[in-house]
Amino acid sequence: MKKNDFEKQQKAAMKSDLMKHKEKIESIYKVRLEDEKRKVLKQRVDEIDRLMKENKRLNSKIAAKW
């Protein structure tokens, strides 16, 4: 095998490895991003639930005074 052919083969192998690594990192990033989105959404839902419970409690307090 000529030196030039060997270098081309090595470059192709390295490029393939880099692409696999890039895809793996992108997949990890997507998973973490989705996890963070779920976490933020859950916090918002919990906050709304807390506010609704407080609103019901205050409404019942007001209704009891009438």
N, C-alpha and C positions, 0 to 999 in steps of 0.2 A: 504494500500500500504506500502510495506517495505521501510525503509530508503534508501537502496541501489537502489531500483527501482526508487524512487523519484529523487535521485541524477543522475541516468542515463538519466531520462527524462529531467531534468534541463540542463544537459550537452548537450544533443541532441538539445534542444531548443536554447541554447546559440550558439552552433556551426552553426545552421541554420541561426540565426540572424547575426552572423559574416560573413557568406558566402554572405548573401544578401547585407550587408554593403560593403563588398569587391567588389562585382559586381557593386554596385552603384558607388563606387569610381573609378573603372576601366572604367566605361562608361563615367563618367565626364572627366577623364584624356584623353580618346580617343577623345572626342568632342573638348576639349581644344587644343590637339595636332593637330587635323585637322584644327581648326581655325588658329592656328599659322602657319601651312604649307601654307594655303591659303593666309595669310597675307604676308608671305615671297615671295611666288610666284607672288603675285600682285605687290609687290615692284620691283621685277626683271623685270616683264613685263613693268611696268611704266618706269623703267630706260632704257630699250631697246627702248621703244617708243620715249623717250626723245632723246636718242642718234641717232636714225634714223631721227628724225625731224631735229636735228642739222646737221647731215650729208647731208640731202637734201638741207638745207639752204646753207651750205658751197659749195656744188656742184653747185648750181645755181649761187652763187657768182663767183665761178671760171669760169663757163661757160660764164657768162656775160662779163668777162674780155678778153676772147678769141675772 
